[in-house]
Amino acid sequence: MVKTLTKHGNSYALIIDRAILELLKITPETPLEVSTDGKMLTIAPVADPKRRARFDAALAKTNRRYGRALKKLAE
């Protein structure tokens, strides 16, 4: 999909189609992270810190419970 920027006051805006916003569950209140590697622009919803904390806790529990077995499998 090719897009062009639209003049918005003294800035430019990128219009994102509703279908894409709905697919990514982005609303006008959703905080977005904008980053670049110098060649490409990336726009993504900010990760939910509560979800990340639950993931980290589950990973730690899994490593405590199965860490040795997983290490042996990796060898």
C-alpha positions as a Markdown table, in Angstrom:
| # | Residue | x | y | z |
|---|---|---|---|---|
| 1 | Met | 0.0 | 0.0 | 0.0 |
| 2 | Val | 1.4 | 3.4 | -1.0 |
| 3 | Lys | 0.5 | 6.5 | 1.0 |
| 4 | Thr | 1.3 | 10.2 | 0.8 |
| 5 | Leu | 1.5 | 12.7 | 3.5 |
| 6 | Thr | -1.3 | 15.3 | 4.0 |
| 7 | Lys | -0.7 | 18.9 | 5.1 |
| 8 | His | -2.0 | 19.4 | 8.7 |
| 9 | Gly | -1.3 | 22.9 | 9.9 |
| 10 | Asn | 2.5 | 23.4 | 10.0 |
| 11 | Ser | 3.1 | 19.6 | 9.9 |
| 12 | Tyr | 2.2 | 16.7 | 7.8 |
| 13 | Ala | 0.0 | 13.7 | 8.7 |
| 14 | Leu | -0.2 | 10.1 | 7.5 |
| 15 | Ile | -3.8 | 8.9 | 7.1 |
| 16 | Ile | -4.2 | 5.3 | 8.2 |
| 17 | Asp | -7.1 | 3.4 | 6.8 |
| 18 | Arg | -9.8 | 2.3 | 9.2 |
| 19 | Ala | -9.4 | -1.4 | 8.3 |
| 20 | Ile | -5.8 | -1.3 | 9.4 |
| 21 | Leu | -6.6 | 0.6 | 12.6 |
| 22 | Glu | -9.3 | -2.0 | 13.5 |
| 23 | Leu | -6.9 | -4.9 | 12.7 |
| 24 | Leu | -4.3 | -3.5 | 15.1 |
| 25 | Lys | -7.0 | -2.4 | 17.6 |
| 26 | Ile | -5.8 | 1.2 | 17.5 |
| 27 | Thr | -8.2 | 3.9 | 18.7 |
| 28 | Pro | -7.6 | 7.6 | 18.9 |
| 29 | Glu | -6.6 | 7.1 | 22.5 |
| 30 | Thr | -4.0 | 4.4 | 21.8 |
| 31 | Pro | -0.5 | 5.6 | 22.5 |
| 32 | Leu | 1.8 | 4.9 | 19.5 |
| 33 | Glu | 5.5 | 4.5 | 19.4 |
| 34 | Val | 7.3 | 6.0 | 16.4 |
| 35 | Ser | 10.8 | 4.9 | 15.6 |
| 36 | Thr | 13.3 | 4.9 | 12.8 |
| 37 | Asp | 16.5 | 3.2 | 11.8 |
| 38 | Gly | 17.4 | 6.1 | 9.5 |
| 39 | Lys | 15.9 | 4.5 | 6.5 |
| 40 | Met | 12.5 | 3.2 | 7.6 |
| 41 | Leu | 9.7 | 4.6 | 9.8 |
| 42 | Thr | 8.0 | 2.2 | 12.2 |
| 43 | Ile | 4.7 | 3.1 | 13.9 |
| 44 | Ala | 3.4 | 0.6 | 16.5 |
| 45 | Pro | 1.0 | 0.6 | 19.5 |
| 46 | Val | 2.9 | 0.9 | 22.7 |
| 47 | Ala | 3.3 | -2.4 | 24.4 |
| 48 | Asp | 1.1 | -2.9 | 27.5 |
| 49 | Pro | 3.5 | -3.1 | 30.5 |
| 50 | Lys | 1.0 | -5.3 | 32.4 |
| 51 | Arg | 1.0 | -7.9 | 29.6 |
| 52 | Arg | 4.8 | -7.8 | 29.5 |
| 53 | Ala | 5.0 | -8.3 | 33.3 |
| 54 | Arg | 2.7 | -11.4 | 33.0 |
| 55 | Phe | 4.8 | -12.8 | 30.2 |
| 56 | Asp | 8.0 | -12.3 | 32.2 |
| 57 | Ala | 6.5 | -14.0 | 35.2 |
| 58 | Ala | 5.3 | -16.9 | 33.2 |
| 59 | Leu | 8.8 | -17.2 | 31.5 |
| 60 | Ala | 10.5 | -17.2 | 34.9 |
| 61 | Lys | 8.1 | -19.9 | 36.3 |
| 62 | Thr | 8.7 | -22.0 | 33.2 |
| 63 | Asn | 12.5 | -21.6 | 33.6 |
| 64 | Arg | 12.4 | -22.5 | 37.3 |
| 65 | Arg | 10.3 | -25.6 | 36.6 |
| 66 | Tyr | 11.8 | -26.9 | 33.3 |
| 67 | Gly | 15.1 | -25.1 | 33.0 |
| 68 | Arg | 17.3 | -28.1 | 33.5 |
| 69 | Ala | 15.3 | -30.2 | 31.0 |
| 70 | Leu | 15.3 | -27.5 | 28.4 |
| 71 | Lys | 19.0 | -27.0 | 28.8 |
| 72 | Lys | 19.6 | -30.7 | 28.3 |
| 73 | Leu | 17.4 | -30.7 | 25.2 |
| 74 | Ala | 19.4 | -27.7 | 23.8 |
| 75 | Glu | 22.7 | -29.6 | 24.1 |
